[in-house]
Amino acid sequence: MNVQEALNVFGLSGELTDKDIKSAYKKLALKYHPDRNPLGAELMKAVNAAFEFLMANIDNINQFQSDDENASYNYGEELENILAALSGLSGVVFEVIGNWVWISGDTRDHKDTLKEMGCKWAAKKKQWFYRPEEHKSRWNRKEHSMDEIREMYGTNGKRRATGRKAVEARA
């Protein structure tokens, strides 16, 4: 995750202070609280990862934002839409790690739908993934296992989509 990707989770841009970021975090924490939103637990994983990244890099936020006006958008809303679509796919298992969504389970029947949603296939991991559009593979080409990725981003839960109802499953 970089500064721009983290800001996009909150839909923020421009000159920002820690107060702006905390305010945006509180707003999304209310919106995505699991008691209010059935996908809230997964959405909060991305929000928490972005918040922790931004607070750890608070001194560099304004310095490392993209100058491209098109680089800023609300990835949080995009992520919410993707998770809602995934929760309607029978037999699909998804997990938010950082600001990426990893998709496994019975995906063969949903291959075309996943492609239409913008998901990509990770051949080495034998899973689908959805990521922020601006995220491109960088210099770090080290291969990480899913457990290593979960550990880096502090998550261990998956959600299994069964028809219209998503049920929490532990890895």
N, C-alpha and C positions, 0 to 999 in steps of 0.2 A: 504494500500500500504506500502511496506517496501522499503528499499534502493535498494535492488537487483531488485525488480520489476520495480521501477522507472528508474533505469539505463538501464534495458532491453527495455523500451519504446524507449530509444535513441540508443540502441545497443552498449552501452559503458561498458568497464570493465578496470581493472588495476588501477594504481595510477592516480587519477584525481584531477584537480583543478576546481575552479569555472569558469575559462576561458574555459576549455574543455567542461563543461556543457553548458555554454552560446553559444559556437560555435556550438555544436550539436543542440541546440534549434533553433538557427537562420537557420541552414541548413534545419531542418524539417519544420520550419515555412514557408520557401519558397516553399518547396516541397508540403506541404499540404495546401497552401493558397487556400481558396475557389474559387478564380478566376482561379486557375490552375487545381484544383482537385475537381470534383463534390462531393466527400465525405470528402473534406477538413475540413468543419466545425465540423463534428463528430470526425475526426482524431485529430484535434487540441484540442479537449476537453481532450483527453488522454495525449497529449504532454504537455498541460498547467498544468494539474494536476501533472504530473511527475516533471516538471520543478519547480513548486511551492514547492513540497515536498522536492526535492533535495536542493533547495536554502535555505529552512528553516532548513535543516539538513546538511548544507555544512561541518560543522566541523566533522561529523561522517561518511561521505561517504566512505572514505577509510577504516575506522575501521569496518564497518558493511557489507562490500561486502562479498559474499559467497566465500569460498576457493575452492569450487567445480568448475572446469573449465567448466563443462557442464551446470552450472547455468546461464551463460551469453549467451544470444542470442538476436536477433533483434525482439522484440515483436511488435515494430512499423510496420514492414513489415507484420508480421503475422496478426495484427489488420487490416491493409489495405486490405489484402486478404479476411478476414472474412467479413468486411463491403461491399466489392465489391460483394461477394457471396450473402449476405443478400439483397443488393439492387436489385438483380435479382429475388427475391422471391415475387410474387404478393400478396399484402394484408398484408405483414409483416411490423410491426412497430419496429424500433430499436432505441436505445439511448445509447450513451457512457456516463458512469458515472464513474469518476476516470479512471481506466484502465479496467473496466468491460463493457460488452455490454449487455444490457437488451433487450429482444425480446418479443414482444407481437403482438396482431392483429390476423389475420387469419393464425395461425400457424399449425392448425390440419392437413391440406393437406401437410405441409412441415415437419412433424415430423421426418421422416426418414432422410431427407436431413440435418436437424438441428443436429440430432445425429451424422451423418457422419462427420459433420463439427467440432464436439467436444463440441457442446452446451449441457447444462444440464438443466433439468427441476427443477424449484423452486416451489414446491407444495404450500407452504404458500403464495407466491406472485402470483401464477398462471401465471408465466411467464418463459420463457427460459432465460438463461444467458450464456455468454461466458466470460471466465476469463483467466488470465495467468496460464499456467499449474502448475507453482511452487506455486501458491497461494492455500493454504489449509486453511480450517477453523481453526482459532486459538482459544485461550482461550475466546475471546469475542463472546459469543453466543447470545448476546442481539438481539432481533428481531426489525428491523427498517422498517418503512414504506418506500415506494418508495419516497415520498415527503421528509422524513428525510434524506434518502440517497442522494437525489438531493441537499438538502441544505448543507450537509456535504462536498460534492464535487463540489458545485457551478455550477450546470447545471439545465436547465429547458426545453431544447428542445428535440424533438423526430424527427425521420425521418421515413416517411412512404414509403415503397418500393412499387411501382406500376409498375410491369413488370420490364423494364430495367431503368426506370427513378425514381429517388428518389426525393421526394418533402418535403420541410421543413414544419413541423406541430408543433404548440405550444401546450404544455400540459395545 
